[in-house]
Amino acid sequence: MSFLCEKAADITAMPSPGLKGVFDATLDVTARRFRVLILSTGEDLVSLGCTDETVQPQKVVEVGVGGSRYVLSWAAIGADRGGTYRAAVHRNGAAASESIVLHAMGEVSC
């Protein structure tokens, strides 16, 4: 897990296309959901899936760093649903999928 104070050199060293969880510590106790921030490069994050749950991320900001496009999105995942999520992405004009590890209070098999 890393935090929002990433150095530009670390951000530009990310694989492209790719996803990286950059902050996952905001808990909504009432809804029992963690709000996670995800940084994508070279692709747009469409949805995240874990077992029977699919969540739709919300775009926060899009920036250019070192000639590349980066998008920061947030999503609310179940507080007990940490683990490897299936990520639906859109890159180079086509749908694709990859995985991303997101941390929460519990780990489930996604």
N, C-alpha and C positions, 0 to 999 in steps of 0.2 A: 504494500500500500504506500502511496506517496501523497503529497499534499499540494495545495495550490501554488506554492512558491517554487515551482519548477524553473530551472534556468532555461533560457532560450536554447542553449546548446543541447540540453537534455530533451527538450521538446522536438527539435529538428532531428535528433538521432532516432526518434520513434520510427518503426517500420511503416512504410507507406505503400499500400493502404494498411490501416491498423486501428485498433481500439485500445484504450488504456483507462482504467479506473483511476481517477485522480483525487477523489475524496469521498469517503463513505461513512461518515460519522454523525449524520443528523438524524435523530430518531423522533418520529411522531408517535408519542406514547399512546395517544387515544386511538389512532388507526393501526397501531402496531406495524408501522412501515418505516423502512430506512430510506432516506433520500440520498441517492448516489450521484456523483458527477462523473461523466465519461467524456474523454477527449478522443475525437476521431480525426484521422488524417487521410485524405485521399478517398473518402467515402462518407456517405450519410447513414447514420444509425436510424433504422426504421422501427424495430421492435426488439424486445428481449424476452426470452422464454426460459422457464424453469419448471419441469414437470408439467402440472396442469395450469400454470399461470403464465400469461403473456402480458407484458406491460408496454405501453407506448411512451417512449422518451419525448421530452420537450426540449427544443433547441433554446439555449441561453444566449450564446453569442458565437459569431463566426469571425475569425481573425486570420491574417496572413503573417507567417513567421518564416523568414529565410526562403521566401519564394514559394512556400506551400500553404495550402488552405487547411485550417484547423477549425473544428466545430466542437464546442462544449455543450453538452446536453445533460439534463437531469432526468432521473426516473425514480419512482417509488417502488421498492421491492419489499416483500414480506420480511418482517424482522427476524424470522426464523429461517429465511431462505438464502443463506450464503452458499456460495459454490460456483460451479462453472455454468454460465448461462449461454444459451444459443442466441446469437445475435443475427438478426436479419439486417442486411445492409444493402445500399445501392451504390455501385461503383462502376465507372466507365460506361454508364448508360444501361447497366444490367443489374438484376437482383443477384445477390451472393449471400453466403453465410459464413460465420466464423464463431469463435467462442471467446468469452471473457470471464475472468474470475472476479466475483463481487463478494465483499465481506459483509456479514450481518451477525446477529447474535448466535445463530445456529447454522450448521452446515447440512445441506440436504443434497441428495444426488439429483442433479439436474439432467 
